[in-house]
Amino acid sequence: MKVNAISRRILGFGFISALVTIAFPALAATTPPIKCRVLGQTTTYKGKLYTCIKAKSKGKTVLAWDSGKAIPVTKPSPSASTTASPAPSATPTQSAAPVVNKIDIPIAKSSEVSANSTKSFTAKNRYGYSTAYFIARGSDGLIGMNATCTHNGCTVKQESEGLLCPCHGALFDPKNGSLLRGPASYPLERVPVRESDGTIYITD
């Protein structure tokens, strides 16, 4: 009889937990609801700062949110005015994420990117993560592109048909990163690029 009573309690708790998850899905969420698209991307969610990192899933490298870092709560100054504060807004606001200034990154020698060609290079972005980039030199000068596919975060490879995503087959134009074939919906992300004293720099 005691075993049956315990079993009924366990089943009851499981049923209640399932109802809570269904009725309040936000309570079950442990990572930001927006998609992690670019390595080093940050967002705030439920009082934590999340960063987009590389992770392994089913044997493949994908982009995913890390476990998040708690954002310190700033206490009000003791000398603050005693004037009554206005009623809080009905729409909650998220804490602003820390600003990480963009930096100039030397990525290649000028001689490595000849006229009417596109080359792939790897460098550490402003967050310190190793990231692949494409540099194209055309009639209008240099174009810099982040090699992260805008569909699901895989690293795009340079193939004979163009810049090809090995995960789902999205295809981009090697001259400027424009989208040639889905399932991606957006072109490759452009990054500022400049050339000085025989060196090519990107700003990221």
Secondary structure, 3 states (H helix, E strand, C coil): CHHHHHHHHHHHHHHHHHHHHHHCHHHHCCCCCCCCCCCCCEEEECCEEEEEEEEEECCEEEEEECCCEECCCCCCCCCCCCCCCCCCCCCCCCCCCCCCCCCEEEEEEHHHCCCCEEEEEEEECCCCCEEEEEEEEECCEEEEEECECCCCCCECEEECCEEECCCCCCEECCCCCCEEECCCCCCCCEECEEEECCEEEEEC
